[in-house]
């Protein structure tokens, strides 16, 4: 099977999987007790937030992120971030938490399946809709991963391999085994995957601008919201970021681009395109707010960001085959580019 190319595309007529009964949550933490948990091989490489969400099930996701930001969670006696990667032997301090009482105001996670692009015993690849977060946190109670876990209580392991912004639609990969998770994540870190996005930007994109090589810096405001900006390459904390751009269609008022990223930085495409003077249509953070508002109120009522993860290529963690997953443009995006707003 090694070397065989597996191609998967979205199917609009794909039947939804039957929903399973809800799983019983893991035993909660005892009130007032601090736990020290040693990371084993099964949890090595996992993000701290995902590790905690597994360890203290039943606690609202927003509370988990709050205790991380507040420094109550420690890794080897030091403060850590939600995206800190854990290693074998790390000691994680988990503070006492208060579970919501039955009938309280904690928002339940509704089970939900998403259009499947590819699935086997190792991986699950879905077509994520825009407006849905990939996981809970930062004011979001739940996301794709929590809803899928609820819809599949029989799944012993289900973790995100990578992430997409809440406003971005398209190909999203999850692992059903720890070995698959680390294998595909290593490909992402080693820039061994092919990721192509469809982005509609305001105005006429310059034909000669095909490569954007600008360092980015990620910061958090007082509310914990992420902001990214272009900085000089020698700036403290700057990360080199490379984006390749190809014109797919010129609409006059806007340009449809095929965008390939060589580095997977937070908000990379959004910031690079906006810095070039052609923000993504509908981008609520880095876009042209006046034009976005006008478009949302116009006859087509386009109210999302036009950024879609259309294609992802990677090596299967078990067979070594090349897997190519493709998700067609959502209907709202298709209708927008078919006419003038």
C-alpha positions as CSV (number, residue, x, y, z in Angstrom):
1,X,0.0,0.0,0.0
2,X,3.0,2.3,0.5
3,X,3.2,5.1,-2.0
4,X,-0.4,4.8,-3.1
5,X,-2.3,8.1,-3.4
6,X,-5.5,8.3,-1.5
7,X,-7.8,11.0,-2.7
8,X,-10.8,12.3,-0.8
9,X,-13.2,15.0,-1.7
10,X,-16.2,16.4,0.1
11,X,-19.6,14.8,-0.7
12,X,-22.6,17.1,-0.5
13,X,-24.9,14.0,-0.3
14,X,-22.9,12.1,2.3
15,X,-25.3,10.8,4.9
16,X,-24.8,11.9,8.5
17,X,-23.6,9.2,10.9
18,X,-26.1,8.1,13.5
19,X,-25.6,9.8,16.8
20,X,-24.5,7.6,19.7
21,X,-25.7,7.9,23.3
22,X,-23.8,10.4,25.4
23,X,-20.7,9.1,27.3
24,X,-20.5,9.4,31.0
25,X,-17.8,11.9,32.1
26,X,-14.7,10.9,33.8
27,X,-14.7,11.2,37.6
28,X,-14.3,14.8,38.6
29,X,-11.6,16.3,40.8
30,X,-12.3,16.3,44.5
31,X,-12.9,19.8,45.8
32,X,-9.9,21.5,47.4
33,X,-7.4,18.9,46.3
34,X,-4.3,19.8,44.2
35,X,-3.2,17.0,41.8
36,X,0.3,16.4,40.5
37,X,0.2,14.3,37.3
38,X,3.2,12.9,35.7
39,X,3.0,12.8,31.9
40,X,3.4,9.4,30.5
41,X,4.3,8.2,26.9
42,X,0.6,8.2,26.0
43,X,0.3,11.9,26.6
44,X,3.7,13.0,25.4
45,X,3.5,15.7,22.7
46,X,0.0,16.8,23.7
47,X,-0.9,20.4,24.2
48,X,-1.5,21.4,27.8
49,X,-5.1,22.5,27.2
50,X,-6.1,19.2,25.6
51,X,-4.3,17.3,28.4
52,X,-6.3,19.2,31.0
53,X,-9.6,18.8,29.2
54,X,-9.0,15.1,29.4
55,X,-8.0,15.1,33.0
56,X,-10.8,17.2,34.4
57,X,-13.8,16.4,32.3
58,X,-17.0,18.1,33.3
59,X,-15.4,21.4,34.0
60,X,-16.4,24.2,31.5
61,X,-13.7,24.8,28.9
62,X,-13.7,28.5,29.6
63,X,-12.8,27.7,33.2
64,X,-9.9,25.5,32.1
65,X,-8.4,28.3,30.0
66,X,-9.0,30.7,32.8
67,X,-6.9,28.8,35.3
68,X,-4.1,28.3,32.7
69,X,-4.0,32.1,32.1
70,X,-4.1,32.8,35.8
71,X,-1.0,30.7,36.4
72,X,-2.8,28.1,38.6
73,X,-1.7,25.3,36.3
74,X,2.0,24.6,36.5
75,X,4.4,22.4,34.4
76,X,7.5,21.4,36.3
77,X,6.7,24.2,38.8
78,X,6.7,26.9,36.2
79,X,3.9,28.8,34.4
80,X,2.8,27.4,31.0
81,X,0.6,28.4,28.1
82,X,-2.3,26.6,26.7
83,X,-0.3,25.5,23.7
84,X,2.7,24.2,25.7
85,X,3.7,20.8,24.5
86,X,4.2,18.2,27.2
87,X,7.1,15.7,27.4
88,X,7.4,12.4,29.1
89,X,8.2,12.9,32.8
90,X,6.8,16.4,33.0
91,X,4.9,17.1,36.3
92,X,1.6,19.0,35.8
93,X,0.0,20.7,38.7
94,X,-3.7,20.7,38.4
95,X,-5.5,23.0,40.9
96,X,-8.8,22.3,42.6
97,X,-11.7,23.2,40.5
98,X,-15.4,23.6,41.2
99,X,-17.7,21.5,39.0
100,X,-21.1,23.0,38.0
101,X,-24.0,21.4,39.9
102,X,-26.5,19.4,38.0
103,X,-29.1,21.7,36.5
104,X,-26.6,24.6,36.6
105,X,-25.9,27.1,33.9
106,X,-23.0,25.2,32.3
107,X,-23.6,24.9,28.6
108,X,-24.0,21.3,27.4
109,X,-22.0,20.2,24.4
110,X,-24.4,19.0,21.7
111,X,-23.2,15.9,19.8
112,X,-22.6,16.7,16.1
113,X,-21.0,15.0,13.1
114,X,-19.4,17.0,10.2
115,X,-19.0,16.1,6.5
116,X,-16.4,13.4,6.3
117,X,-13.6,13.7,3.7
118,X,-11.5,10.7,4.8
119,X,-11.7,8.2,7.7
120,X,-10.0,5.0,8.8
121,X,-8.9,3.5,12.1
122,X,-6.1,6.1,12.3
123,X,-7.5,9.4,11.1
124,X,-10.7,11.4,10.7
125,X,-10.7,14.3,8.2
126,X,-13.8,16.6,8.0
127,X,-15.0,19.7,6.2
128,X,-15.3,22.3,9.0
129,X,-18.0,25.0,8.4
130,X,-17.1,28.6,9.0
131,X,-18.2,30.1,12.3
132,X,-17.4,27.0,14.3
133,X,-14.3,26.9,16.5
134,X,-12.1,23.8,16.4
135,X,-12.1,23.6,20.2
136,X,-13.5,25.4,23.3
137,X,-11.7,28.2,25.1
138,X,-11.3,32.0,25.0
139,X,-15.0,32.6,25.4
140,X,-16.1,29.6,23.3
141,X,-17.8,26.8,25.3
142,X,-17.1,24.0,22.8
143,X,-15.9,23.4,19.2
144,X,-15.6,20.7,16.6
145,X,-13.5,18.3,18.7
146,X,-15.8,18.4,21.7
147,X,-18.9,17.9,19.6
148,X,-17.4,14.9,17.8
149,X,-16.3,13.3,21.1
150,X,-19.9,13.6,22.3
151,X,-21.2,12.2,19.0
152,X,-18.7,9.3,19.3
153,X,-18.6,8.2,22.9
154,X,-17.1,4.8,21.8
155,X,-14.0,6.6,20.6
156,X,-11.1,6.0,23.0
157,X,-8.9,8.7,21.5
158,X,-9.8,11.7,19.3
159,X,-7.5,14.7,19.1
160,X,-6.9,17.7,16.8
161,X,-3.9,17.3,14.5
162,X,-3.9,21.0,13.6
163,X,-6.2,24.0,13.9
164,X,-8.2,26.4,11.7
165,X,-9.5,29.8,12.7
166,X,-13.1,29.9,13.8
167,X,-14.0,32.0,10.7
168,X,-12.1,29.6,8.3
169,X,-13.9,26.7,6.7
170,X,-12.4,23.6,5.1
171,X,-10.2,20.6,5.7
172,X,-9.5,19.7,9.3
173,X,-7.6,16.6,10.4
174,X,-8.0,14.7,13.7
175,X,-6.2,11.6,14.9
176,X,-7.9,8.5,16.4
177,X,-4.6,7.1,17.7
178,X,-1.7,8.7,19.6
179,X,0.8,7.4,17.1
180,X,-1.1,8.9,14.2
181,X,-1.3,12.3,16.1
182,X,2.4,12.6,16.6
183,X,3.3,11.3,13.1
184,X,1.1,13.8,11.2
185,X,2.0,16.7,13.6
186,X,5.6,16.0,12.9
187,X,4.8,16.5,9.2
188,X,3.2,19.8,9.9
189,X,6.2,21.0,12.0
190,X,8.6,19.8,9.3
191,X,6.7,21.6,6.6
192,X,6.1,18.3,4.8
193,X,2.4,18.9,4.2
194,X,0.8,20.7,1.3
195,X,-1.8,23.2,2.5
196,X,-3.7,25.3,-0.1
197,X,-6.4,27.8,0.8
198,X,-8.9,29.7,-1.3
199,X,-9.0,33.4,-0.4
200,X,-11.1,36.2,-1.9
201,X,-9.4,39.6,-1.4
202,X,-10.6,43.1,-2.1
203,X,-9.2,44.8,-5.2
204,X,-7.0,43.6,-8.0
205,X,-4.1,41.5,-6.7
206,X,-0.7,42.4,-8.3
207,X,0.3,39.8,-10.8
208,X,4.0,39.9,-9.8
209,X,3.4,39.5,-6.1
210,X,3.7,35.7,-5.7
211,X,5.8,35.2,-2.6
212,X,5.3,37.0,0.7
213,X,8.2,36.4,3.1
214,X,7.6,38.5,6.2
215,X,8.2,37.8,9.9
216,X,5.2,37.7,12.2
217,X,4.8,38.4,15.9
218,X,1.9,37.1,18.0
219,X,0.7,39.0,21.0
220,X,-2.2,38.7,23.5
221,X,-4.3,41.6,24.8
222,X,-5.7,42.0,28.3
223,X,-8.6,39.8,27.4
224,X,-6.4,37.0,26.1
225,X,-7.3,37.7,22.4
226,X,-4.6,37.0,19.9
227,X,-3.3,39.7,17.6
228,X,-0.6,39.2,14.9
229,X,1.4,41.8,13.0
230,X,4.3,42.0,10.6
231,X,7.6,42.9,12.2
232,X,11.3,43.1,11.1
233,X,13.0,39.7,10.9
234,X,15.3,40.6,13.8
235,X,12.5,41.6,16.1
236,X,12.5,39.8,19.4
237,X,10.0,36.9,19.1
238,X,9.5,37.3,15.4
239,X,8.9,34.1,13.4
240,X,9.7,33.9,9.7
241,X,6.5,33.3,7.7
242,X,6.3,32.4,4.0
243,X,3.1,32.6,1.9
244,X,2.8,31.7,-1.8
245,X,0.1,33.4,-3.8
246,X,-1.4,32.5,-7.2
247,X,-4.3,34.3,-8.9
248,X,-7.2,31.9,-9.6
249,X,-9.8,34.4,-10.9
250,X,-10.1,38.2,-11.3
251,X,-13.6,39.6,-10.5
252,X,-12.8,43.3,-11.0
253,X,-13.9,44.3,-7.5
254,X,-12.0,41.4,-5.9
255,X,-9.5,38.6,-6.7
256,X,-9.8,34.9,-5.9
257,X,-6.5,33.5,-4.8
258,X,-5.0,30.1,-4.3
259,X,-2.7,30.5,-1.3
260,X,-0.2,28.0,-0.1
261,X,1.6,28.4,3.2
262,X,5.1,27.1,3.8
263,X,4.9,28.0,7.5
264,X,1.8,27.6,9.7
265,X,1.7,30.7,11.8
266,X,-1.3,32.0,13.6
267,X,-3.4,34.2,11.2
268,X,-0.5,34.1,8.7
269,X,-2.6,34.3,5.5
270,X,-4.9,37.0,6.9
271,X,-2.1,39.2,8.1
272,X,0.1,38.8,5.0
273,X,-2.7,39.6,2.5
274,X,-3.9,42.5,4.6
275,X,-0.3,43.9,4.8
276,X,-0.1,43.7,1.0
277,X,-3.1,46.0,0.8
278,X,-5.6,43.4,-0.2
279,X,-7.4,42.2,2.9
280,X,-9.6,39.1,2.8
281,X,-13.2,39.8,2.1
282,X,-15.2,39.5,5.4
283,X,-12.2,39.3,7.7
284,X,-13.5,40.7,11.0
285,X,-10.1,41.3,12.5
286,X,-7.7,42.4,9.8
287,X,-10.1,43.3,7.0
288,X,-11.8,46.4,5.6
289,X,-14.6,46.9,8.1
290,X,-16.5,49.4,6.0
291,X,-16.6,47.2,2.9
292,X,-17.4,44.1,5.0
293,X,-20.4,45.9,6.5
294,X,-21.6,47.0,3.1
295,X,-21.3,43.5,1.7
296,X,-23.1,42.0,4.7
297,X,-26.0,44.4,4.2
298,X,-26.1,44.1,0.4
299,X,-28.3,41.9,-1.8
300,X,-26.0,38.8,-1.3
301,X,-25.7,39.3,2.5
302,X,-22.2,37.7,2.7
303,X,-21.4,37.7,6.4
304,X,-18.4,35.4,6.8
305,X,-14.7,35.6,6.0
306,X,-13.9,34.2,2.6
307,X,-11.0,31.9,3.6
308,X,-11.4,28.2,2.9
309,X,-8.9,25.4,3.4
310,X,-9.5,23.7,0.1
311,X,-6.7,21.1,-0.1
312,X,-4.4,19.2,2.3
313,X,-1.8,16.7,1.4
314,X,0.1,14.5,3.8
315,X,1.6,11.0,4.3
316,X,-0.5,8.4,6.0
317,X,1.0,7.6,9.4
318,X,0.6,3.8,9.0
319,X,0.7,2.9,5.3
320,X,3.0,5.7,4.0
321,X,0.5,6.4,1.3
322,X,0.0,10.0,0.1
323,X,-3.4,11.3,1.3
324,X,-4.9,14.2,-0.6
325,X,-8.1,15.7,0.9
326,X,-10.1,18.3,-0.9
327,X,-13.1,20.3,0.2
328,X,-15.2,22.3,-2.4
329,X,-16.1,25.9,-1.8
330,X,-19.2,26.4,0.4
331,X,-22.3,27.5,-1.5
332,X,-22.2,31.0,-0.1
333,X,-18.7,31.5,-1.4
334,X,-19.6,30.1,-4.8
335,X,-22.6,32.4,-5.1
336,X,-20.5,35.4,-4.2
337,X,-17.9,34.9,-6.9
338,X,-20.6,34.2,-9.5
339,X,-22.0,37.7,-9.5
340,X,-21.1,41.2,-8.6
341,X,-22.2,42.3,-5.1
